[in-house]
Amino acid sequence: MQLANRLSKIKPSPTVAVTMRAAELRASGVDVIGLGAGEPDFATPDVILDTAHQALNDGKTKYAPPAGIIELRQAIINKFQRENQLTFDISNITVGSGVKQLLYNAFLVTLNQGDEVIVPAPYWVSYVDQVALCDGAPVVVSCERSEGFKLTPEKLRAAITTKTKWLVLNSPCNPTGAVYSREELTALAVVLRDFPQIQILSDDIYEHIRFTDAPFVTFANVAPDLKDRILTMNGVSKTYVMTGFRLGYAAGNKTLIKAMNMINSQTTTSACTISQWAAVAALAEDYDFLQQHRKIFKHRRDLLLERINGIDGITCDTPHGAFYIYPECTELMGRKTPQGKILQSDEDFAHYLLEQANVAVVHGEAFGLSPYFRISYAIAENALQEACVRIKKAVENLS
């Protein structure tokens, strides 16, 4: 069968590929520790599961509107008002089968051939491929470790052209855990005011997984005058341990939201109705388990940083959000494995760890900045400690 030419523009998700490879090895009897998955290892809280069960028992199993059930959209409006001091009405809100679907919908309805999307690197792996799939042109801007892996106003201005359509911002960031401050976002807004054609996509999926005392700031907080140009995205996967429920939401310009809803109507029809009712319960209030999860993640982060920074040739700064670290492995490049292979890239190193240490990580090239690799610490502490032992031994075996 001859497939569509557009498929040549993209590749399978590297993070999904690593997780699937680790699962395959485990199924074949190999004791692999997977550090690639971007999902919490906690159980979904009972209050959410009970609501899903009740929805099933009440027969709430029919199609939902493309924009989402009214009850969930109202819960989203309440969430934005309560937690972010942002005011929206029902026509500003859409619901999708995960933030990933909503990102794709937004690019699909706005990008024409050659429209440019500025993506700071390191970036979540799907941004650039989704832009390309929608006939856009990703403009990747490298944000170095010395810059905290964050976009500066100078680099933003230098990347803008007459074709720039979107800027994508992710804070806290996957893969680095970087969190933009109010001052940093305000400085970016100053630049964007000079270019009214540019829309801002604020991906806030890790909003509640932060380890600083400073309150969370989303882009619409610092630039209320740009609100009509901002698409704020969030979801229930990471915060509420609902990755399999596939439920994301977005708030933005009414014309844009209406167009995204039209895509829903012709593709998925709507997000899963049961998941939507479960999300109503998730967004109802700030639960005690959120603080407990943050405490556990912070403990794991600190443990992991101590172990990783104790390995010769690997260094990592302290991230302030999400549940990843992004260590640098520049000093390992050029070293030789016991099998005689010279490590020439972070992908080589990740492959070495998987095949020789039975530890699955994601190489930095997948996120647009090398030589680094990403470790997810959304995994039990004993497995995390064992993974560190294996990584250390693997590095010591290099010559």
Beta strands, then each sheet from edge to edge (+ up, - down):
strand 1: 33-34
strand 2: 93-96
strand 3: 116-121
strand 4: 137-142
strand 5: 164-170
strand 6: 199-203
strand 7: 230-235
strand 8: 248-251
strand 9: 324-325
strand 10: 359-360
strand 11: 362-363
strand 12: 373-376
sheet 1: 1+ 10+
sheet 2: 2+ 8- 7+ 6+ 5+ 3+ 4+
sheet 3: 9+ 12- 11+
end
